[in-house]
Amino acid sequence: MARDDLAQVDGVIMDVLAGGNFTVKLPSGQTISAKLSGRMRKFHIRVILGDRVTVGVSPYDPTHGLILHRHKGGAAPTEG
């Protein structure tokens, strides 16, 4: 599936896992697992805990995603 076919959703990195995998919390409250896209790996773009990101989610499996973009402006505001 091409990157253009993915539904793009903004989220916040909640957990950093091994191998470029992350847990992302969406505004709807759902958490999904996502991995870095190849372009982000190629250009060594760092993603850390609390960053706001855009995730491409497949309509066939909405529990997994692909991190397409890291937003500038620091970390997202903390809840609570």
N, C-alpha and C positions, 0 to 999 in steps of 0.2 A: 504494500500500500504506500502510495506517495505521501510525502509530508504535507502536501496541500489538501489531502483528503481528511486529515485529522481535525477534530474539534479542538480549538484552542481555548484553554481555561487558565486563569491566573490562580496561583496558590503560594503557599509559604512552606519552606523546607522545615520539616519537623524532626527528622532523624537522618543521619549520614551513615550509610552502610558501605560495605567493602565493594570495590570494583566499579565505582562510579554510579552506584545505585543509591537512591534517596527515597524517603517517605515524605510525601507532599500532602498538606492539608488544604483542601479546596474551600472556597467561601461557603459552600453548602454544608460544610461540616464533615464531608466524606474524606477519608484518607486513602491515597493510592500510592503504589510503588512506581517510581519513575527512574529512568536512566538518562545519562547525558547523551545528547546527540553527537554524531560524529564530527560535526563542525565545531562544537564546543570543545571536544577533546583535541582536535587538530590545532586550535588556536590557544590551548591551555587556559581556558576561561575557568576560574575557580568559583565554586559554589559552596557556601558554608551555611551552617545552621542559622535559620532566621531570615535567609534571603527570600525576596519576592521573585518568583519565576513564572514564565509562561510554559504550560505543559500541553503537548499535543496528545489528545486521548482518542483512541480508536473507537468507532461506534460498535465494533464487534466484541471488544473486551474493555469495558470502562474501568477495570481495576488496575490497569497498567498504562503507563504513559511515557512520553519522551520529552525531556526538558529541552525546549527550543531556544529560550531566551532568559537571561538574567537581567532584572531591572536595576537601573542605577538608583542611587539615593539611599543606600544603606539598607539596614534590616527593617523588616516590617514592625509595626508597633506590637508590643506584647499584650496578651489578653490577661485580664484580671488584675 
